[in-house]
Amino acid sequence: MAASTAKKQKLFNGRDASWMQFNRRVLEEAEDPANPLLEQVKFLAITGSNLDEYVEIRQAGLMQRIEDGYREPGYDGLRPDESLGALTAEIHAFVDAQYACWNDRLLPELRKQNIRLLEWNELSDEAHEFAQSYFQREVDPLLTPIAIDPAHPFPRVLNKALCLALLLRPKRRSSSPQVLGVVTVPRALARFVRLPAEEGCFDYLLLQDLIAKNLAGMYRGYEVLAHAAFRVTRNSNLYFEEEEARSLLETIRVELHNRRKGDAVRLEIEAGAHPDIIERLRVNFELEEDQVFRGDGPVNLSRVMFLYGDIQRPDLKYPPFTPRALHLSRKANNIFEDLRTRDILLHHPYDSYDPVVNFIEQGAEDNAVVSMKQTLYRTSQDSPVFQSLIDAAATKETTLVVELMARFDEASNIRWARSMEDAGVQVFHGVVGLKTHCKLAMLVRRDEDGVTRRYCHMGTGNYNPVTARFYTDLSLLTSDPQITEKVHMVFNYLTAHAEIDDYRPLLVAPLTMAESFLGLIRREMEHARAGQPSHIIAKMNALLEPNVIESLYAASQAGVDVDLIIRGVCTLRPGVPGLSDRIRVRSIVGRFLEHSRIFHFANGGEDETYIGSADWMPRNLFERCEVVFPVRDLAARARIHDEILPALLADTTKARLLQPDGTYVRAYKALKDGPTFSSQDFLIQLAEGKADLDAIPRPVSPGPAARRPARRMPRKAVAAD
């Protein structure tokens, strides 16, 4: 066992350690003075929401595995209890770093910009009067003070709800034991109360502080000895028994209710809280001491995102930019005519998301379109996609495959699914037991020449116009008969579980994708051994699948250059002598969330490029319905080959390079010579017509895995509409 554990630790970095490294990279952006101040505040808020999701899913899952008796080491060689111990210690250190960023960097800098978070004793008379009036008018009607005694048991505290805990002593019975009180801070109200201030100034008071100043009035029979804000995080893993469920829809609805009853896994509380309050809460929630996290500042730092939206100071945010609009070919009267002559590749947010929405809207409005099919995983509540499908249902065969188990979006998806069914849309929930994560839209149209054709949108991101403004994703619009026919087959699989043996040129999980990727890696190895061009460039959110990682190790040893652009978790160890010498891993964390998945293979000089919805993770390859598809159009492929991948590989400003020990270093620190270069800034400038491809620097590092693909397509092809 010891030898096996040592081998795993040599081959793989720890998943939890890698995730914490990712969130530290986000925190670095909050600490980076080169970012506009309010953008730093936003990054800090993102670290808070990231950590919330991680604790209630991953840490809770580890605790559950331990309780269920699992002791088998993971791919990093650590047992669940060992992983949990290391993870908990790292989270404590990370929380300390979050509050240090807030207190030592952001608050002082905000004050310099006349943005102040005030204590009660700092308020002017006018601000006092305003705050008290706001409390009486907006806050007090929503409060329910509770005192814990034999007649009033401890209330059911909702997951991640901000509360105030009070240590109380009865006034009439001073010798009676002290009791605990609990007040839940209303979720409907902003956590920051905007106060009257001079023009150009922004003054705020924490809502919890305003409530705390009014506690005596709520507990008139008690003396308030101490109070503290706290928040409990509960296990939010979602489980269901398929054979016991009447339907998947009803099962998820039940689980949404049951989720509130999850076990507590974390207690966050103000650092100065009275020890008796902490101990009573800890015992009540059945937590160990290391599950109590003390914060020197606002409990729940994700809520500081409010400041980013409320403060109208454009000078403290990234400069706005206008995404590049799509222009149809000169001879095309509509997008369908255009797609009959070429594919259209869009790179969001640099390219506008409007063409995707317009494609679906035109499908709903066009009388020549006879059928529409769509998958939806996550989208905005007011999404035009939903309205278009409802409109289409009146005159067309309209099918929706909606994912009910999109984490934290189930309630919204259930509501929309019911609305769709009421409007006449055929709503399906995919293959039982598998999440539907692929991004597909297909229109069937009787064209003007009398031919019935399929037109498809395929993407790497969700059908969400809101997130499309700050997620980097790729969209491919095509009428390629081979591709669209297989998209049709994928929909048959999703609605009727009708499998076929061959989905080529698509890679479809969980049916063909894993083995197809392994085959593509093996093919690069064969090219390397034959002395032909061999190079793998893969961009994704996470890399965890051990079979893929071991295949990449084998490819490196066979002489294949491997460049990996992994935003988040990566358990592969690059640069290990004799194992992964030719593999290099970089993570880019910047203004936009890097979300696109791109897979490029040199293929002996006959380059192949794929994009799609799947990461190289077990859940994507084996537990979800995913689609990865080839980019065949020469101009579209050239854009990825000559513009997108070279820019990402040349980034030295926002890129961090993964070291063999699992740590990351800034690219500009590792590559000491050469100009600094930000891929996202460059791509914005390119979209605005302020830069060209010559602005992409050649990599400074001499290592073979640092090279970018050689240009093969003419420049004009890249600039094509």
Residue, then its C-alpha position, 0 to 999 in steps of 0.5 A: m500500500a505504501a508503495s502504491t501511495a508513493k506512486k500516486q503522489k508522484l503521478f498526481n497533485g492533490r485535487d483539494a490542494s489544486w483547488m485551493q491554489f486556484n482560489r488563491r490565484v483569484l485572491e491574488e487578483a484582489e490583492d493586485p494594485a494593477n487592477p482597478l480598485l472596485e475590480q479588486v473588491k469584486f475578485l475578493a467577493i468571488t473568492g468568497s462565493n467560490l469558497d462557499e460552493y467548495v465547502e458545501i460540496r467538496q468538503a462536505g463530500l469528504m466528510q460524508r465519505i469519512e462518515d460512510g467508512y471510506r478509507e481508500p486513498g485518492y489519486d494523490g495517495l491521501r485517504p479522505d481523512e488526510s485530505l480533509g485535515a489538510l484542506t481544513a487547515e488550508i481553508h483557515a489560512f485562506v480565510d485569514a488571507q481574505y480578511a487581511c486583503w479586506n482590512d489591510r488593502l481594500l478598506p484603506e484604499l476605498r477610504k482614499q476614494n471617499i468610499r467608507l464602511l462606517e462603524w456606528n460611532e462614526l455616523s453623523d447625526e444625519a446618518h444616525e437619523f437616516a439609519q434608524s428611520y430605515f430600520q423602522r421602515e424596512v428592516d424591523p418588519l422583517l425580523t423575528p427575534i428568538a430566545i432559546d428556552p424549553a418552549h423555544p428550541f433552537p431555530r432551523v438556520l437556513n444554509k448560508a443565512l446571516c444571523l445574529a447570535l445573542l447572549l441574554r440574561p433575564k432582567r427579572r431573574s438575574s440569577s437564571p442561566q444565560v440563554l442564547g438568542v438568534v435573529t436572522v438577517p433578512r435575505a431580501l435586504a442588501r448587506f450594506v446600507r447606503l447612508p447620506a453623504e456628500e456628493g462624490c462620497f459613498d458611506y455605508l453601514l453593515l446591515q448587521d450592525l444596524i440590527a445589532k444597535n436595535l437588539a435591546g428594543m427586540y429583547r426588552g425582557y433581557e439584558v443583551l450581554a454580547h452579540a455576534a454575526f454568524r453563518v452556517t454552511r450545510n452539506s448541499n450535495l444532491y442525492f436521489e434514488e431513481e427507482e423510488a422517484r415518481s419522476l425526475l422532476e418531482t425528485i429534484r423538487v423534493e431534494l430542493h426541500n430536503r437540501r435545507k436539512g443538510d448537516a452543518v459543515r462550517l460555522e463562520i463567526e465574527a472574530g471578536a465573538h464571546p466565547d460562550i456564543i461560539e461554544r453554544l453554536r458549535v455544540n448546537f450545530e455538532l461541529e468540531e473546533d476546526q470547523v469554526f472560522r473566525g473572520d475579522g470583518p463582515v461575515n460572508l465576504s461574497r456580499v461585498m459584491f454589492l459595493y461593485g454594483d452600487i458604486q458608480r465610479p467608472d474610473l475604479k472599474y475596467p474600461p467598458f468595451t463594445p463586443r465585435a458585431l457579426h456582419l453577414s457575407r455581402k451576398a447573404n440576406n439572412i444567417f441561413e444563407d450565410l451558413r450555407t456557404r461557411d461556418i461562423l465562429l464567435h469568441h465571446p465576450y470579444d464577439s457579441y453574443d447577439p448572433v446566438v440569440n438572434f439565431i434562436e429568435q429567427g428560428a422561432e419567427d421564420n415560417a420556413v423553420v419547421s422544427m427547433k431543438q435545444t439543450l439548456y443547462r444554465t441561463s438567466q431568468d429573463s432569457p430570450v431563449f426561453q421566450s423564443l422556444i415558447d413562441a416557436a411552440a405555437t407553430k413548430e415542433t419544439t423540443l427542449v432538453v433541460e438540465l434539472m440538476a445544474r447545481f444551485d439552478e434547479a429551482s429556476n430550471i423547474r419553473w421554466a420547465r413547467s412554463m415550457e410544458d404549458a406552452g406546448v414545448q416537448v420538455f425532456h430531462g435527458v438520460v436518467g442518471l446523467k447531467t445534460h451538459c452539452k450546448l446544442a441548438m438545432l433548427v430544421r428549415r425548408d430552404e428557398d431552393g426546396v431542400t430541407r437542411r439542419y442548422c446548428h449552434m454548438g457552444t462551450g458555454n451556457y445559453n446565458p446572455v448575461t454570463a456571456r459578457f464576462y465568460t470567455d466561450l466559443s460558439l460555432l454556427t454551422s450547416d455542415p451536413q455531417i455535423t448536423e446529422k450527428v447533432h440530430m442523433v445526439f438529440n435522439y439519444l437525449t430524448a429516447h436513449a437511442e444510441i448509435d455506434d459512431y457519432r463521428p465527427l462528434l465526440v459524445a460523452p459518455l459514449t465515445m468521448a473518453e476513448s476518442f480523446l485517448g486515441l487522439i493522444r496516441r496518434e500524436m505519440e505515433h507522429a512523434r515517434a515517426g519524426q512528424p509534427s506532434h503537438i497537443i494544446a488543450k484548454m479547459n476548466a479542469l484536468l482530473e481524469p487519471n487515464v488522460i493524465e497518464s496518456l499525456y505523460a506517455a505522450s511527453q515521454a514519446g516526444v510530444d510537446v504538450d501545452l495545457i491551459i487549465r484555469g482551475v484544478c489540475t492534478l497533472r504534475p508538469g516538468v517532472p524529469g522522465l515523466s512529464d518533461r515536455i508538458r507545461v501547464r498555465s492558468i489564466v485568471g483575469r478580467f474574464l472567466e476563462h471558460s472555453r474548451i479547445f483541443h488542438f492536435a498537430n496530427g503530423g502537419e494536418d492540424e485538427t481542432y475541437i471545441g466543446s462543453a467537456d473538461w477532462m474530468p471523470r464527471n464530464l467524460f463518464e457522468r454527463c452528456e457532453v459534446v465536443f465537435p471539430v472546427r472544420d471551416l478554414a477561416a474559423r480554424a485559423r482564428i483559433h490557430d493563429e489568434i486565440l491559442p497563440a495569445l493565451l500561450a504568450d500571456t505573461t501578465k495574468a498567466r501562472l505556471l504550474q510547478p511540479d510540486g503543485t504550486y504556481v508562479r506568475a509567468y512574468k516572474a518565471l520568464k524574466d526576459g521579454p515584454t509583458f503581455s495580457s491575452q485578454d487585453f490584446l483580444i479586446q484591442l483586437a476586437e476593437g480594431k486597435a491591434d493586429l496579430d503581430a502584437i502577439p510576442r513569441p514565447v520567451s522560454p526556450g522549452p519545446a512545450a512553450r512554443r505556439p503553433a506555427r501559422r498556416m492560414p493567411r492573415k485575411a482568413v483570420a479577419a473574415d466575418 
